[in-house]
């Protein structure tokens, strides 16, 4: 079974990306991605339910 994690923009909290979760990933992932709502690159973090 493949798990996905949702990446949310830290600035506006919109859920912009979904990426396959790596099984051995333990630390919280933070990525610079383009947010269409902020119209710039922002830090995205893993969305927690
Ligand atoms: Zn944003």
mmCIF file of the protein (N, C-alpha, C, O) and its ligand, coordinates in Angstrom:
data_MODEL
# 
_entry.id   MODEL 
# 
loop_
_entity.id 
_entity.type 
_entity.pdbx_number_of_molecules 
1 polymer     1 
2 non-polymer 1 
# 
_entity_poly.entity_id                      1 
_entity_poly.type                           'polypeptide(L)' 
_entity_poly.nstd_linkage                   no 
_entity_poly.nstd_monomer                   no 
_entity_poly.pdbx_seq_one_letter_code       
;(UNK)(UNK)(UNK)(UNK)(UNK)(UNK)(UNK)(UNK)(UNK)(UNK)(UNK)(UNK)(UNK)(UNK)(UNK)(UNK)
(UNK)(UNK)(UNK)(UNK)(UNK)(UNK)(UNK)(UNK)(UNK)(UNK)(UNK)(UNK)(UNK)(UNK)(UNK)(UNK)
(UNK)(UNK)(UNK)(UNK)(UNK)(UNK)(UNK)(UNK)(UNK)(UNK)(UNK)(UNK)(UNK)(UNK)(UNK)(UNK)
(UNK)
;
_entity_poly.pdbx_seq_one_letter_code_can   XXXXXXXXXXXXXXXXXXXXXXXXXXXXXXXXXXXXXXXXXXXXXXXXX 
_entity_poly.pdbx_strand_id                 A 
# 
loop_
_entity_poly_seq.entity_id 
_entity_poly_seq.num 
_entity_poly_seq.mon_id 
_entity_poly_seq.hetero 
1 1  UNK n 
1 2  UNK n 
1 3  UNK n 
1 4  UNK n 
1 5  UNK n 
1 6  UNK n 
1 7  UNK n 
1 8  UNK n 
1 9  UNK n 
1 10 UNK n 
1 11 UNK n 
1 12 UNK n 
1 13 UNK n 
1 14 UNK n 
1 15 UNK n 
1 16 UNK n 
1 17 UNK n 
1 18 UNK n 
1 19 UNK n 
1 20 UNK n 
1 21 UNK n 
1 22 UNK n 
1 23 UNK n 
1 24 UNK n 
1 25 UNK n 
1 26 UNK n 
1 27 UNK n 
1 28 UNK n 
1 29 UNK n 
1 30 UNK n 
1 31 UNK n 
1 32 UNK n 
1 33 UNK n 
1 34 UNK n 
1 35 UNK n 
1 36 UNK n 
1 37 UNK n 
1 38 UNK n 
1 39 UNK n 
1 40 UNK n 
1 41 UNK n 
1 42 UNK n 
1 43 UNK n 
1 44 UNK n 
1 45 UNK n 
1 46 UNK n 
1 47 UNK n 
1 48 UNK n 
1 49 UNK n 
# 
loop_
_struct_asym.id 
_struct_asym.entity_id 
A 1 
B 2 
# 
loop_
_chem_comp.id 
_chem_comp.type 
_chem_comp.mon_nstd_flag 
UNK 'L-peptide linking' . 
ZN  non-polymer         . 
# 
_pdbx_entity_nonpoly.entity_id   2 
_pdbx_entity_nonpoly.name        ? 
_pdbx_entity_nonpoly.comp_id     ZN 
# 
_pdbx_nonpoly_scheme.asym_id         B 
_pdbx_nonpoly_scheme.entity_id       2 
_pdbx_nonpoly_scheme.mon_id          ZN 
_pdbx_nonpoly_scheme.ndb_seq_num     1 
_pdbx_nonpoly_scheme.pdb_seq_num     101 
_pdbx_nonpoly_scheme.auth_seq_num    101 
_pdbx_nonpoly_scheme.pdb_mon_id      ZN 
_pdbx_nonpoly_scheme.auth_mon_id     ZN 
_pdbx_nonpoly_scheme.pdb_strand_id   A 
_pdbx_nonpoly_scheme.pdb_ins_code    . 
# 
loop_
_atom_site.group_PDB 
_atom_site.id 
_atom_site.type_symbol 
_atom_site.label_atom_id 
_atom_site.label_alt_id 
_atom_site.label_comp_id 
_atom_site.label_asym_id 
_atom_site.label_entity_id 
_atom_site.label_seq_id 
_atom_site.pdbx_PDB_ins_code 
_atom_site.Cartn_x 
_atom_site.Cartn_y 
_atom_site.Cartn_z 
_atom_site.occupancy 
_atom_site.B_iso_or_equiv 
_atom_site.pdbx_formal_charge 
_atom_site.auth_seq_id 
_atom_site.auth_comp_id 
_atom_site.auth_asym_id 
_atom_site.auth_atom_id 
_atom_site.pdbx_PDB_model_num 
ATOM   1   N  N  . UNK A 1 1  ? 0.843  -1.202 0.000  1.00 0.00 ? 1   UNK A N  1 
ATOM   2   C  CA . UNK A 1 1  ? 0.000  0.000  0.000  1.00 0.00 ? 1   UNK A CA 1 
ATOM   3   C  C  . UNK A 1 1  ? 0.872  1.245  0.000  1.00 0.00 ? 1   UNK A C  1 
ATOM   4   O  O  . UNK A 1 1  ? 1.846  1.340  0.747  1.00 0.00 ? 1   UNK A O  1 
ATOM   5   N  N  . UNK A 1 2  ? 0.517  2.165  -0.824 1.00 0.00 ? 2   UNK A N  1 
ATOM   6   C  CA . UNK A 1 2  ? 1.315  3.385  -0.934 1.00 0.00 ? 2   UNK A CA 1 
ATOM   7   C  C  . UNK A 1 2  ? 0.657  4.513  -0.153 1.00 0.00 ? 2   UNK A C  1 
ATOM   8   O  O  . UNK A 1 2  ? -0.515 4.838  -0.339 1.00 0.00 ? 2   UNK A O  1 
ATOM   9   N  N  . UNK A 1 3  ? 1.442  5.081  0.707  1.00 0.00 ? 3   UNK A N  1 
ATOM   10  C  CA . UNK A 1 3  ? 0.936  6.202  1.503  1.00 0.00 ? 3   UNK A CA 1 
ATOM   11  C  C  . UNK A 1 3  ? 1.309  7.528  0.851  1.00 0.00 ? 3   UNK A C  1 
ATOM   12  O  O  . UNK A 1 3  ? 2.388  7.681  0.279  1.00 0.00 ? 3   UNK A O  1 
ATOM   13  N  N  . UNK A 1 4  ? 0.420  8.445  0.950  1.00 0.00 ? 4   UNK A N  1 
ATOM   14  C  CA . UNK A 1 4  ? 0.700  9.780  0.433  1.00 0.00 ? 4   UNK A CA 1 
ATOM   15  C  C  . UNK A 1 4  ? 0.663  10.770 1.585  1.00 0.00 ? 4   UNK A C  1 
ATOM   16  O  O  . UNK A 1 4  ? -0.082 10.617 2.553  1.00 0.00 ? 4   UNK A O  1 
ATOM   17  N  N  . UNK A 1 5  ? 1.485  11.773 1.444  1.00 0.00 ? 5   UNK A N  1 
ATOM   18  C  CA . UNK A 1 5  ? 1.387  12.848 2.416  1.00 0.00 ? 5   UNK A CA 1 
ATOM   19  C  C  . UNK A 1 5  ? 1.057  14.145 1.691  1.00 0.00 ? 5   UNK A C  1 
ATOM   20  O  O  . UNK A 1 5  ? 1.442  14.360 0.542  1.00 0.00 ? 5   UNK A O  1 
ATOM   21  N  N  . UNK A 1 6  ? 0.351  14.974 2.381  1.00 0.00 ? 6   UNK A N  1 
ATOM   22  C  CA . UNK A 1 6  ? -0.076 16.238 1.813  1.00 0.00 ? 6   UNK A CA 1 
ATOM   23  C  C  . UNK A 1 6  ? 0.837  17.336 2.305  1.00 0.00 ? 6   UNK A C  1 
ATOM   24  O  O  . UNK A 1 6  ? 1.149  17.428 3.492  1.00 0.00 ? 6   UNK A O  1 
ATOM   25  N  N  . UNK A 1 7  ? 1.259  18.166 1.370  1.00 0.00 ? 7   UNK A N  1 
ATOM   26  C  CA . UNK A 1 7  ? 2.109  19.290 1.730  1.00 0.00 ? 7   UNK A CA 1 
ATOM   27  C  C  . UNK A 1 7  ? 1.275  20.569 1.753  1.00 0.00 ? 7   UNK A C  1 
ATOM   28  O  O  . UNK A 1 7  ? 0.552  20.877 0.806  1.00 0.00 ? 7   UNK A O  1 
ATOM   29  N  N  . UNK A 1 8  ? 1.392  21.295 2.844  1.00 0.00 ? 8   UNK A N  1 
ATOM   30  C  CA . UNK A 1 8  ? 0.640  22.541 2.935  1.00 0.00 ? 8   UNK A CA 1 
ATOM   31  C  C  . UNK A 1 8  ? 1.597  23.726 3.011  1.00 0.00 ? 8   UNK A C  1 
ATOM   32  O  O  . UNK A 1 8  ? 2.698  23.635 3.554  1.00 0.00 ? 8   UNK A O  1 
ATOM   33  N  N  . UNK A 1 9  ? 1.145  24.815 2.458  1.00 0.00 ? 9   UNK A N  1 
ATOM   34  C  CA . UNK A 1 9  ? 1.911  26.045 2.485  1.00 0.00 ? 9   UNK A CA 1 
ATOM   35  C  C  . UNK A 1 9  ? 1.918  26.609 3.905  1.00 0.00 ? 9   UNK A C  1 
ATOM   36  O  O  . UNK A 1 9  ? 0.879  26.675 4.562  1.00 0.00 ? 9   UNK A O  1 
ATOM   37  N  N  . UNK A 1 10 ? 3.077  27.007 4.362  1.00 0.00 ? 10  UNK A N  1 
ATOM   38  C  CA . UNK A 1 10 ? 3.176  27.546 5.717  1.00 0.00 ? 10  UNK A CA 1 
ATOM   39  C  C  . UNK A 1 10 ? 2.610  28.959 5.801  1.00 0.00 ? 10  UNK A C  1 
ATOM   40  O  O  . UNK A 1 10 ? 2.238  29.426 6.877  1.00 0.00 ? 10  UNK A O  1 
ATOM   41  N  N  . UNK A 1 11 ? 2.551  29.625 4.669  1.00 0.00 ? 11  UNK A N  1 
ATOM   42  C  CA . UNK A 1 11 ? 2.050  30.994 4.665  1.00 0.00 ? 11  UNK A CA 1 
ATOM   43  C  C  . UNK A 1 11 ? 0.524  31.051 4.671  1.00 0.00 ? 11  UNK A C  1 
ATOM   44  O  O  . UNK A 1 11 ? -0.075 31.787 5.455  1.00 0.00 ? 11  UNK A O  1 
ATOM   45  N  N  . UNK A 1 12 ? -0.101 30.261 3.783  1.00 0.00 ? 12  UNK A N  1 
ATOM   46  C  CA . UNK A 1 12 ? -1.553 30.359 3.644  1.00 0.00 ? 12  UNK A CA 1 
ATOM   47  C  C  . UNK A 1 12 ? -2.270 29.066 4.029  1.00 0.00 ? 12  UNK A C  1 
ATOM   48  O  O  . UNK A 1 12 ? -3.501 29.032 4.058  1.00 0.00 ? 12  UNK A O  1 
ATOM   49  N  N  . UNK A 1 13 ? -1.527 28.014 4.323  1.00 0.00 ? 13  UNK A N  1 
ATOM   50  C  CA . UNK A 1 13 ? -2.093 26.737 4.777  1.00 0.00 ? 13  UNK A CA 1 
ATOM   51  C  C  . UNK A 1 13 ? -2.953 26.032 3.735  1.00 0.00 ? 13  UNK A C  1 
ATOM   52  O  O  . UNK A 1 13 ? -3.759 25.166 4.077  1.00 0.00 ? 13  UNK A O  1 
ATOM   53  N  N  . UNK A 1 14 ? -2.790 26.392 2.487  1.00 0.00 ? 14  UNK A N  1 
ATOM   54  C  CA . UNK A 1 14 ? -3.480 25.656 1.444  1.00 0.00 ? 14  UNK A CA 1 
ATOM   55  C  C  . UNK A 1 14 ? -2.749 24.351 1.153  1.00 0.00 ? 14  UNK A C  1 
ATOM   56  O  O  . UNK A 1 14 ? -1.522 24.284 1.207  1.00 0.00 ? 14  UNK A O  1 
ATOM   57  N  N  . UNK A 1 15 ? -3.520 23.328 0.846  1.00 0.00 ? 15  UNK A N  1 
ATOM   58  C  CA . UNK A 1 15 ? -2.935 22.030 0.514  1.00 0.00 ? 15  UNK A CA 1 
ATOM   59  C  C  . UNK A 1 15 ? -2.606 22.010 -0.969 1.00 0.00 ? 15  UNK A C  1 
ATOM   60  O  O  . UNK A 1 15 ? -3.494 21.887 -1.813 1.00 0.00 ? 15  UNK A O  1 
ATOM   61  N  N  . UNK A 1 16 ? -1.331 22.131 -1.272 1.00 0.00 ? 16  UNK A N  1 
ATOM   62  C  CA . UNK A 1 16 ? -0.932 22.318 -2.662 1.00 0.00 ? 16  UNK A CA 1 
ATOM   63  C  C  . UNK A 1 16 ? -0.398 21.058 -3.322 1.00 0.00 ? 16  UNK A C  1 
ATOM   64  O  O  . UNK A 1 16 ? -0.576 20.869 -4.525 1.00 0.00 ? 16  UNK A O  1 
ATOM   65  N  N  . UNK A 1 17 ? 0.248  20.199 -2.559 1.00 0.00 ? 17  UNK A N  1 
ATOM   66  C  CA . UNK A 1 17 ? 0.928  19.064 -3.176 1.00 0.00 ? 17  UNK A CA 1 
ATOM   67  C  C  . UNK A 1 17 ? 0.658  17.778 -2.414 1.00 0.00 ? 17  UNK A C  1 
ATOM   68  O  O  . UNK A 1 17 ? 0.408  17.766 -1.208 1.00 0.00 ? 17  UNK A O  1 
ATOM   69  N  N  . UNK A 1 18 ? 0.722  16.695 -3.182 1.00 0.00 ? 18  UNK A N  1 
ATOM   70  C  CA . UNK A 1 18 ? 0.662  15.374 -2.577 1.00 0.00 ? 18  UNK A CA 1 
ATOM   71  C  C  . UNK A 1 18 ? 1.823  14.558 -3.103 1.00 0.00 ? 18  UNK A C  1 
ATOM   72  O  O  . UNK A 1 18 ? 2.000  14.440 -4.315 1.00 0.00 ? 18  UNK A O  1 
ATOM   73  N  N  . UNK A 1 19 ? 2.607  13.999 -2.218 1.00 0.00 ? 19  UNK A N  1 
ATOM   74  C  CA . UNK A 1 19 ? 3.765  13.231 -2.642 1.00 0.00 ? 19  UNK A CA 1 
ATOM   75  C  C  . UNK A 1 19 ? 3.745  11.867 -1.969 1.00 0.00 ? 19  UNK A C  1 
ATOM   76  O  O  . UNK A 1 19 ? 3.252  11.733 -0.849 1.00 0.00 ? 19  UNK A O  1 
ATOM   77  N  N  . UNK A 1 20 ? 4.276  10.856 -2.642 1.00 0.00 ? 20  UNK A N  1 
ATOM   78  C  CA . UNK A 1 20 ? 4.372  9.531  -2.024 1.00 0.00 ? 20  UNK A CA 1 
ATOM   79  C  C  . UNK A 1 20 ? 5.263  9.584  -0.796 1.00 0.00 ? 20  UNK A C  1 
ATOM   80  O  O  . UNK A 1 20 ? 6.339  10.181 -0.806 1.00 0.00 ? 20  UNK A O  1 
ATOM   81  N  N  . UNK A 1 21 ? 4.794  8.956  0.239  1.00 0.00 ? 21  UNK A N  1 
ATOM   82  C  CA . UNK A 1 21 ? 5.544  8.975  1.491  1.00 0.00 ? 21  UNK A CA 1 
ATOM   83  C  C  . UNK A 1 21 ? 6.621  7.892  1.457  1.00 0.00 ? 21  UNK A C  1 
ATOM   84  O  O  . UNK A 1 21 ? 6.370  6.752  1.069  1.00 0.00 ? 21  UNK A O  1 
ATOM   85  N  N  . UNK A 1 22 ? 7.813  8.276  1.869  1.00 0.00 ? 22  UNK A N  1 
ATOM   86  C  CA . UNK A 1 22 ? 8.892  7.295  1.956  1.00 0.00 ? 22  UNK A CA 1 
ATOM   87  C  C  . UNK A 1 22 ? 8.806  6.586  3.306  1.00 0.00 ? 22  UNK A C  1 
ATOM   88  O  O  . UNK A 1 22 ? 8.577  7.197  4.349  1.00 0.00 ? 22  UNK A O  1 
ATOM   89  N  N  . UNK A 1 23 ? 8.996  5.289  3.237  1.00 0.00 ? 23  UNK A N  1 
ATOM   90  C  CA . UNK A 1 23 ? 8.723  4.466  4.424  1.00 0.00 ? 23  UNK A CA 1 
ATOM   91  C  C  . UNK A 1 23 ? 9.686  4.754  5.563  1.00 0.00 ? 23  UNK A C  1 
ATOM   92  O  O  . UNK A 1 23 ? 9.310  4.679  6.733  1.00 0.00 ? 23  UNK A O  1 
ATOM   93  N  N  . UNK A 1 24 ? 10.927 5.084  5.223  1.00 0.00 ? 24  UNK A N  1 
ATOM   94  C  CA . UNK A 1 24 ? 11.912 5.257  6.290  1.00 0.00 ? 24  UNK A CA 1 
ATOM   95  C  C  . UNK A 1 24 ? 12.065 6.706  6.710  1.00 0.00 ? 24  UNK A C  1 
ATOM   96  O  O  . UNK A 1 24 ? 13.021 7.076  7.391  1.00 0.00 ? 24  UNK A O  1 
ATOM   97  N  N  . UNK A 1 25 ? 11.149 7.484  6.309  1.00 0.00 ? 25  UNK A N  1 
ATOM   98  C  CA . UNK A 1 25 ? 11.220 8.904  6.632  1.00 0.00 ? 25  UNK A CA 1 
ATOM   99  C  C  . UNK A 1 25 ? 10.686 9.156  8.037  1.00 0.00 ? 25  UNK A C  1 
ATOM   100 O  O  . UNK A 1 25 ? 9.526  8.870  8.333  1.00 0.00 ? 25  UNK A O  1 
ATOM   101 N  N  . UNK A 1 26 ? 11.518 9.679  8.872  1.00 0.00 ? 26  UNK A N  1 
ATOM   102 C  CA . UNK A 1 26 ? 11.109 9.874  10.259 1.00 0.00 ? 26  UNK A CA 1 
ATOM   103 C  C  . UNK A 1 26 ? 10.941 11.350 10.597 1.00 0.00 ? 26  UNK A C  1 
ATOM   104 O  O  . UNK A 1 26 ? 10.004 11.735 11.295 1.00 0.00 ? 26  UNK A O  1 
ATOM   105 N  N  . UNK A 1 27 ? 11.842 12.154 10.105 1.00 0.00 ? 27  UNK A N  1 
ATOM   106 C  CA . UNK A 1 27 ? 11.749 13.561 10.443 1.00 0.00 ? 27  UNK A CA 1 
ATOM   107 C  C  . UNK A 1 27 ? 10.765 14.293 9.546  1.00 0.00 ? 27  UNK A C  1 
ATOM   108 O  O  . UNK A 1 27 ? 10.461 13.852 8.437  1.00 0.00 ? 27  UNK A O  1 
ATOM   109 N  N  . UNK A 1 28 ? 10.291 15.380 10.029 1.00 0.00 ? 28  UNK A N  1 
ATOM   110 C  CA . UNK A 1 28 ? 9.317  16.161 9.275  1.00 0.00 ? 28  UNK A CA 1 
ATOM   111 C  C  . UNK A 1 28 ? 9.958  16.793 8.050  1.00 0.00 ? 28  UNK A C  1 
ATOM   112 O  O  . UNK A 1 28 ? 11.032 17.393 8.106  1.00 0.00 ? 28  UNK A O  1 
ATOM   113 N  N  . UNK A 1 29 ? 9.261  16.632 6.964  1.00 0.00 ? 29  UNK A N  1 
ATOM   114 C  CA . UNK A 1 29 ? 9.784  17.131 5.701  1.00 0.00 ? 29  UNK A CA 1 
ATOM   115 C  C  . UNK A 1 29 ? 9.304  18.554 5.462  1.00 0.00 ? 29  UNK A C  1 
ATOM   116 O  O  . UNK A 1 29 ? 8.139  18.891 5.673  1.00 0.00 ? 29  UNK A O  1 
ATOM   117 N  N  . UNK A 1 30 ? 10.243 19.370 5.016  1.00 0.00 ? 30  UNK A N  1 
ATOM   118 C  CA . UNK A 1 30 ? 9.876  20.732 4.664  1.00 0.00 ? 30  UNK A CA 1 
ATOM   119 C  C  . UNK A 1 30 ? 10.507 21.071 3.320  1.00 0.00 ? 30  UNK A C  1 
ATOM   120 O  O  . UNK A 1 30 ? 11.711 20.906 3.122  1.00 0.00 ? 30  UNK A O  1 
ATOM   121 N  N  . UNK A 1 31 ? 9.683  21.543 2.411  1.00 0.00 ? 31  UNK A N  1 
ATOM   122 C  CA . UNK A 1 31 ? 10.166 21.789 1.062  1.00 0.00 ? 31  UNK A CA 1 
ATOM   123 C  C  . UNK A 1 31 ? 9.767  23.174 0.596  1.00 0.00 ? 31  UNK A C  1 
ATOM   124 O  O  . UNK A 1 31 ? 8.725  23.711 0.970  1.00 0.00 ? 31  UNK A O  1 
ATOM   125 N  N  . UNK A 1 32 ? 10.633 23.730 -0.234 1.00 0.00 ? 32  UNK A N  1 
ATOM   126 C  CA . UNK A 1 32 ? 10.294 24.981 -0.904 1.00 0.00 ? 32  UNK A CA 1 
ATOM   127 C  C  . UNK A 1 32 ? 9.558  24.653 -2.188 1.00 0.00 ? 32  UNK A C  1 
ATOM   128 O  O  . UNK A 1 32 ? 10.107 24.032 -3.098 1.00 0.00 ? 32  UNK A O  1 
ATOM   129 N  N  . UNK A 1 33 ? 8.326  25.074 -2.242 1.00 0.00 ? 33  UNK A N  1 
ATOM   130 C  CA . UNK A 1 33 ? 7.527  24.827 -3.440 1.00 0.00 ? 33  UNK A CA 1 
ATOM   131 C  C  . UNK A 1 33 ? 6.769  26.078 -3.809 1.00 0.00 ? 33  UNK A C  1 
ATOM   132 O  O  . UNK A 1 33 ? 6.558  26.988 -3.007 1.00 0.00 ? 33  UNK A O  1 
ATOM   133 N  N  . UNK A 1 34 ? 6.364  26.074 -5.086 1.00 0.00 ? 34  UNK A N  1 
ATOM   134 C  CA . UNK A 1 34 ? 5.615  27.237 -5.546 1.00 0.00 ? 34  UNK A CA 1 
ATOM   135 C  C  . UNK A 1 34 ? 4.164  27.136 -5.105 1.00 0.00 ? 34  UNK A C  1 
ATOM   136 O  O  . UNK A 1 34 ? 3.492  26.135 -5.354 1.00 0.00 ? 34  UNK A O  1 
ATOM   137 N  N  . UNK A 1 35 ? 3.696  28.179 -4.454 1.00 0.00 ? 35  UNK A N  1 
ATOM   138 C  CA . UNK A 1 35 ? 2.303  28.248 -4.035 1.00 0.00 ? 35  UNK A CA 1 
ATOM   139 C  C  . UNK A 1 35 ? 1.559  29.204 -4.966 1.00 0.00 ? 35  UNK A C  1 
ATOM   140 O  O  . UNK A 1 35 ? 1.918  30.373 -5.108 1.00 0.00 ? 35  UNK A O  1 
ATOM   141 N  N  . UNK A 1 36 ? 0.511  28.669 -5.593 1.00 0.00 ? 36  UNK A N  1 
ATOM   142 C  CA . UNK A 1 36 ? -0.224 29.513 -6.548 1.00 0.00 ? 36  UNK A CA 1 
ATOM   143 C  C  . UNK A 1 36 ? -1.097 30.527 -5.831 1.00 0.00 ? 36  UNK A C  1 
ATOM   144 O  O  . UNK A 1 36 ? -1.514 31.525 -6.418 1.00 0.00 ? 36  UNK A O  1 
ATOM   145 N  N  . UNK A 1 37 ? -1.370 30.270 -4.559 1.00 0.00 ? 37  UNK A N  1 
ATOM   146 C  CA . UNK A 1 37 ? -2.189 31.206 -3.795 1.00 0.00 ? 37  UNK A CA 1 
ATOM   147 C  C  . UNK A 1 37 ? -1.355 32.397 -3.323 1.00 0.00 ? 37  UNK A C  1 
ATOM   148 O  O  . UNK A 1 37 ? -1.815 33.538 -3.336 1.00 0.00 ? 37  UNK A O  1 
ATOM   149 N  N  . UNK A 1 38 ? -0.119 32.110 -2.905 1.00 0.00 ? 38  UNK A N  1 
ATOM   150 C  CA . UNK A 1 38 ? 0.797  33.191 -2.517 1.00 0.00 ? 38  UNK A CA 1 
ATOM   151 C  C  . UNK A 1 38 ? 1.522  33.770 -3.731 1.00 0.00 ? 38  UNK A C  1 
ATOM   152 O  O  . UNK A 1 38 ? 2.084  34.864 -3.673 1.00 0.00 ? 38  UNK A O  1 
ATOM   153 N  N  . UNK A 1 39 ? 1.500  33.022 -4.820 1.00 0.00 ? 39  UNK A N  1 
ATOM   154 C  CA . UNK A 1 39 ? 2.202  33.379 -6.055 1.00 0.00 ? 39  UNK A CA 1 
ATOM   155 C  C  . UNK A 1 39 ? 3.701  33.556 -5.842 1.00 0.00 ? 39  UNK A C  1 
ATOM   156 O  O  . UNK A 1 39 ? 4.322  34.458 -6.404 1.00 0.00 ? 39  UNK A O  1 
ATOM   157 N  N  . UNK A 1 40 ? 4.258  32.692 -5.036 1.00 0.00 ? 40  UNK A N  1 
ATOM   158 C  CA . UNK A 1 40 ? 5.703  32.699 -4.825 1.00 0.00 ? 40  UNK A CA 1 
ATOM   159 C  C  . UNK A 1 40 ? 6.115  31.363 -4.214 1.00 0.00 ? 40  UNK A C  1 
ATOM   160 O  O  . UNK A 1 40 ? 5.274  30.545 -3.841 1.00 0.00 ? 40  UNK A O  1 
ATOM   161 N  N  . UNK A 1 41 ? 7.402  31.165 -4.122 1.00 0.00 ? 41  UNK A N  1 
ATOM   162 C  CA . UNK A 1 41 ? 7.894  29.964 -3.469 1.00 0.00 ? 41  UNK A CA 1 
ATOM   163 C  C  . UNK A 1 41 ? 7.846  30.149 -1.964 1.00 0.00 ? 41  UNK A C  1 
ATOM   164 O  O  . UNK A 1 41 ? 8.343  31.136 -1.422 1.00 0.00 ? 41  UNK A O  1 
ATOM   165 N  N  . UNK A 1 42 ? 7.242  29.187 -1.310 1.00 0.00 ? 42  UNK A N  1 
ATOM   166 C  CA . UNK A 1 42 ? 7.143  29.233 0.137  1.00 0.00 ? 42  UNK A CA 1 
ATOM   167 C  C  . UNK A 1 42 ? 7.543  27.897 0.713  1.00 0.00 ? 42  UNK A C  1 
ATOM   168 O  O  . UNK A 1 42 ? 7.662  26.913 -0.018 1.00 0.00 ? 42  UNK A O  1 
ATOM   169 N  N  . UNK A 1 43 ? 7.750  27.849 1.997  1.00 0.00 ? 43  UNK A N  1 
ATOM   170 C  CA . UNK A 1 43 ? 8.037  26.581 2.668  1.00 0.00 ? 43  UNK A CA 1 
ATOM   171 C  C  . UNK A 1 43 ? 6.748  25.803 2.824  1.00 0.00 ? 43  UNK A C  1 
ATOM   172 O  O  . UNK A 1 43 ? 5.726  26.334 3.260  1.00 0.00 ? 43  UNK A O  1 
ATOM   173 N  N  . UNK A 1 44 ? 6.817  24.524 2.456  1.00 0.00 ? 44  UNK A N  1 
ATOM   174 C  CA . UNK A 1 44 ? 5.671  23.633 2.613  1.00 0.00 ? 44  UNK A CA 1 
ATOM   175 C  C  . UNK A 1 44 ? 6.028  22.559 3.620  1.00 0.00 ? 44  UNK A C  1 
ATOM   176 O  O  . UNK A 1 44 ? 7.147  22.047 3.637  1.00 0.00 ? 44  UNK A O  1 
ATOM   177 N  N  . UNK A 1 45 ? 5.079  22.233 4.442  1.00 0.00 ? 45  UNK A N  1 
ATOM   178 C  CA . UNK A 1 45 ? 5.325  21.178 5.433  1.00 0.00 ? 45  UNK A CA 1 
ATOM   179 C  C  . UNK A 1 45 ? 4.253  20.108 5.332  1.00 0.00 ? 45  UNK A C  1 
ATOM   180 O  O  . UNK A 1 45 ? 3.213  20.282 4.697  1.00 0.00 ? 45  UNK A O  1 
ATOM   181 N  N  . UNK A 1 46 ? 4.549  19.001 5.981  1.00 0.00 ? 46  UNK A N  1 
ATOM   182 C  CA . UNK A 1 46 ? 3.631  17.880 5.954  1.00 0.00 ? 46  UNK A CA 1 
ATOM   183 C  C  . UNK A 1 46 ? 2.358  18.214 6.716  1.00 0.00 ? 46  UNK A C  1 
ATOM   184 O  O  . UNK A 1 46 ? 2.394  18.753 7.822  1.00 0.00 ? 46  UNK A O  1 
ATOM   185 N  N  . UNK A 1 47 ? 1.240  17.882 6.098  1.00 0.00 ? 47  UNK A N  1 
ATOM   186 C  CA . UNK A 1 47 ? -0.045 18.161 6.713  1.00 0.00 ? 47  UNK A CA 1 
ATOM   187 C  C  . UNK A 1 47 ? -0.398 17.072 7.715  1.00 0.00 ? 47  UNK A C  1 
ATOM   188 O  O  . UNK A 1 47 ? -0.356 15.883 7.396  1.00 0.00 ? 47  UNK A O  1 
ATOM   189 N  N  . UNK A 1 48 ? -0.742 17.483 8.918  1.00 0.00 ? 48  UNK A N  1 
ATOM   190 C  CA . UNK A 1 48 ? -1.153 16.535 9.965  1.00 0.00 ? 48  UNK A CA 1 
ATOM   191 C  C  . UNK A 1 48 ? -2.639 16.638 10.200 1.00 0.00 ? 48  UNK A C  1 
ATOM   192 O  O  . UNK A 1 48 ? -3.197 17.727 10.338 1.00 0.00 ? 48  UNK A O  1 
ATOM   193 N  N  . UNK A 1 49 ? -3.266 15.482 10.243 1.00 0.00 ? 49  UNK A N  1 
ATOM   194 C  CA . UNK A 1 49 ? -4.721 15.458 10.444 1.00 0.00 ? 49  UNK A CA 1 
ATOM   195 C  C  . UNK A 1 49 ? -5.075 15.839 11.869 1.00 0.00 ? 49  UNK A C  1 
ATOM   196 O  O  . UNK A 1 49 ? -6.253 15.874 12.225 1.00 0.00 ? 49  UNK A O  1 
HETATM 197 ZN ZN . ZN  B 2 .  ? 0.629  29.808 0.101  1.00 0.00 ? 101 ZN  A ZN 1 
# 
